[in-house]
Amino acid sequence: MFKNNGQLILASGSPRRKGFLEGLGLDFTVAVADVPEVPHDGELPDEFVRRLAKDKALAVGVDHPEAWVIGADTAVVLDNLILGKPRDPDDGLAMLTMLAGRIHEVWTGFAICRGSSEVVSRAVCTEVKFVKAGQDLLSAYVATGEPLDKAGAYGIQGQGGGLVERIDGSYSNVVGLPLAELIEELLKLGAIAPGTD
């Protein structure tokens, strides 16, 4: 569907983000940046995910001056509280218990850098409503292990999708990369173009 105009690097180890770029037909490599995923005091969710996305992209871009580098970060937010990845199964269960029956936000920030220069960054929000799940169901989901490496302790694209009653906004954003917005920016920059090699 798309072709590259130059080297493209995904600064993320997420198999879901990798799968999205593969699905677009892009030729890219993966280089994972080691960036602490901790919010600053008073940092708003959109600022937090944009900062991390930019930090990840720049950390990789500094070693690849000619490449387009995409960084991304996703956060689940409930009542302005940023929920990261759970520390352990108990933490995951606590997060899911808070989300049950309620609407929360999923923010994904992405940044596109060229070498060590930030070119663009954006944050996209999707609202997600969870079903009123009981402890038995939530505990069974935690026991699958799926929640442990995901922000907010669930993956909408996996078994966690069974906890989601509805979403308002971009589905791919909840998975970890707002595709429509990312494609728009990559096309504007000339980093990609429609077509195939």
TINU-16629 format. One line per 10 residues: number of its first residue (from 1); for each residue x, y, z of C-alpha. Coordinates in Angstrom, 2 decimals, padded with zeros to 5 digits, always signed. Layout:
NUM	X,Y,Z ~ ...
This chain:
1	+000.00,+000.00,+000.00 ~ +002.92,+002.35,+000.75 ~ +006.59,+002.57,-000.10 ~ +009.46,+004.17,+001.76 ~ +011.35,+007.25,+000.69 ~ +014.51,+006.48,+002.61 ~ +015.37,+004.43,+005.67 ~ +012.61,+003.99,+008.26 ~ +013.18,+002.84,+011.85 ~ +010.57,+001.97,+014.47
11	+011.91,+002.93,+017.91 ~ +009.67,+000.44,+019.71 ~ +009.80,-003.23,+020.59 ~ +006.01,-003.55,+020.50 ~ +004.97,-006.44,+018.24 ~ +001.64,-004.67,+017.70 ~ +003.26,-001.50,+016.34 ~ +005.59,-003.60,+014.22 ~ +002.60,-005.49,+012.82 ~ +000.83,-002.25,+011.89
21	+003.82,-001.00,+009.87 ~ +004.22,-004.39,+008.21 ~ +000.55,-004.26,+007.29 ~ +001.13,-000.96,+005.50 ~ +003.79,-002.63,+003.34 ~ +006.62,-000.51,+004.72 ~ +010.24,-001.62,+004.81 ~ +011.67,-000.76,+008.23 ~ +013.97,-001.92,+010.99 ~ +013.36,-001.96,+014.74
31	+015.66,-000.32,+017.27 ~ +014.42,-000.21,+020.85 ~ +015.27,+002.85,+022.91 ~ +015.77,+002.50,+026.66 ~ +013.74,+005.44,+027.98 ~ +012.28,+005.56,+031.52 ~ +008.46,+005.60,+031.26 ~ +007.70,+007.74,+034.30 ~ +005.48,+010.83,+034.23 ~ +006.87,+014.12,+035.51
41	+005.01,+015.87,+038.34 ~ +001.94,+017.61,+036.95 ~ +002.50,+016.26,+033.44 ~ -000.74,+015.86,+031.50 ~ -001.38,+012.55,+029.67 ~ -000.97,+014.04,+026.18 ~ +002.28,+015.74,+027.21 ~ +003.54,+012.52,+028.81 ~ +003.02,+010.27,+025.77 ~ +004.36,+012.89,+023.34
51	+007.49,+013.40,+025.46 ~ +008.19,+009.67,+025.68 ~ +007.57,+009.17,+021.97 ~ +009.96,+012.01,+021.16 ~ +012.60,+010.79,+023.63 ~ +012.48,+007.29,+022.13 ~ +012.71,+008.53,+018.56 ~ +015.57,+010.93,+019.31 ~ +017.50,+008.28,+021.30 ~ +017.51,+006.05,+018.21
61	+017.79,+008.84,+015.64 ~ +021.05,+010.19,+017.01 ~ +022.79,+007.04,+015.70 ~ +020.96,+007.11,+012.35 ~ +021.21,+010.68,+011.00 ~ +019.65,+009.93,+007.60 ~ +016.75,+007.79,+008.80 ~ +013.15,+008.65,+009.58 ~ +012.55,+007.36,+013.11 ~ +009.12,+006.72,+014.62
71	+008.73,+006.69,+018.39 ~ +005.47,+005.95,+020.21 ~ +004.07,+005.55,+023.68 ~ +000.62,+004.64,+024.98 ~ -001.00,+005.41,+028.34 ~ -004.32,+004.44,+029.84 ~ -005.82,+007.29,+031.86 ~ -008.60,+007.12,+034.45 ~ -009.64,+010.30,+036.29 ~ -006.37,+011.96,+035.18
81	-004.36,+009.08,+036.69 ~ -001.89,+007.60,+034.21 ~ -001.90,+003.80,+034.38 ~ +001.30,+002.29,+033.03 ~ +002.18,-001.37,+032.69 ~ +001.37,-003.38,+035.82 ~ +004.26,-004.31,+038.11 ~ +002.82,-007.78,+038.78 ~ -000.46,-009.73,+038.54 ~ -001.88,-008.10,+041.69
91	-001.20,-004.64,+040.28 ~ -002.83,-005.70,+037.01 ~ -005.94,-006.90,+038.83 ~ -006.13,-003.63,+040.77 ~ -005.99,-001.62,+037.52 ~ -008.67,-003.74,+035.85 ~ -010.89,-003.44,+038.93 ~ -010.65,+000.35,+038.71 ~ -011.52,+000.29,+034.99 ~ -014.47,-002.14,+035.27
101	-017.78,-000.53,+034.27 ~ -016.16,+002.85,+033.61 ~ -015.04,+005.03,+030.73 ~ -011.32,+005.74,+030.46 ~ -009.03,+007.37,+027.93 ~ -006.24,+005.81,+025.94 ~ -003.61,+008.28,+024.79 ~ -000.96,+007.38,+022.25 ~ +001.75,+009.82,+021.34 ~ +003.96,+009.42,+018.33
111	+006.96,+011.36,+017.13 ~ +008.76,+011.32,+013.82 ~ +012.39,+012.41,+013.88 ~ +015.07,+012.77,+011.24 ~ +018.34,+011.94,+012.88 ~ +018.58,+013.97,+016.07 ~ +015.93,+016.53,+015.08 ~ +012.28,+016.31,+016.04 ~ +010.11,+016.79,+012.97 ~ +006.61,+016.25,+014.30
121	+004.82,+014.85,+017.34 ~ +001.15,+014.30,+018.05 ~ -001.06,+012.73,+020.71 ~ -004.36,+011.01,+019.94 ~ -007.08,+010.11,+022.44 ~ -009.67,+007.32,+022.28 ~ -012.37,+006.79,+024.90 ~ -012.95,+003.19,+026.02 ~ -015.85,+001.85,+028.11 ~ -015.32,-001.37,+030.04
131	-018.05,-003.85,+030.92 ~ -018.96,-004.27,+034.59 ~ -016.79,-007.34,+035.00 ~ -016.62,-009.20,+038.31 ~ -013.48,-010.29,+040.13 ~ -013.71,-013.85,+038.82 ~ -013.56,-012.70,+035.21 ~ -010.85,-010.13,+035.86 ~ -008.74,-012.66,+037.79 ~ -009.13,-015.20,+034.98
141	-007.94,-012.60,+032.48 ~ -004.93,-011.67,+034.61 ~ -004.06,-015.38,+034.87 ~ -003.62,-015.52,+031.07 ~ -000.54,-013.30,+031.44 ~ -001.73,-011.03,+028.63 ~ -002.15,-007.89,+030.79 ~ +001.38,-007.85,+032.21 ~ +003.14,-006.00,+029.38 ~ +000.32,-003.61,+028.47
151	-000.58,-000.13,+029.64 ~ -003.68,-000.28,+031.79 ~ -003.30,-004.06,+032.09 ~ -005.29,-005.04,+029.00 ~ -004.91,-005.61,+025.28 ~ -007.98,-004.76,+023.23 ~ -006.64,-006.80,+020.30 ~ -006.45,-009.96,+022.42 ~ -008.55,-011.58,+025.12 ~ -008.88,-008.17,+026.78
161	-011.19,-007.15,+023.96 ~ -013.88,-009.13,+025.80 ~ -013.79,-006.52,+028.57 ~ -014.52,-003.63,+026.21 ~ -018.13,-002.57,+025.81 ~ -017.45,+000.23,+023.30 ~ -014.85,+002.68,+022.03 ~ -015.14,+006.22,+020.73 ~ -012.25,+007.03,+018.41 ~ -009.38,+005.19,+016.77
171	-009.11,+001.45,+017.42 ~ -005.47,+001.31,+016.29 ~ -004.72,+004.08,+018.79 ~ -005.87,+001.81,+021.64 ~ -003.66,-000.98,+020.30 ~ -000.68,+001.39,+020.31 ~ -000.38,+003.45,+017.11 ~ -002.93,+005.89,+015.61 ~ -002.50,+004.78,+012.01 ~ -004.53,+007.45,+010.19
181	-002.67,+010.28,+011.92 ~ +000.74,+008.61,+011.54 ~ +000.19,+007.99,+007.81 ~ -000.96,+011.59,+007.35 ~ +002.24,+012.95,+008.89 ~ +004.57,+010.51,+007.10 ~ +002.98,+011.44,+003.75 ~ +003.27,+015.19,+004.49 ~ +006.95,+014.74,+005.30 ~ +007.59,+012.67,+002.18
191	+008.90,+009.81,+004.32 ~ +006.48,+007.44,+002.58 ~ +004.42,+007.51,-000.60 ~ +001.44,+005.52,-001.89 ~ +002.29,+002.51,-004.02 ~ +004.61,-000.45,-003.91 ~ +008.22,-001.01,-004.94
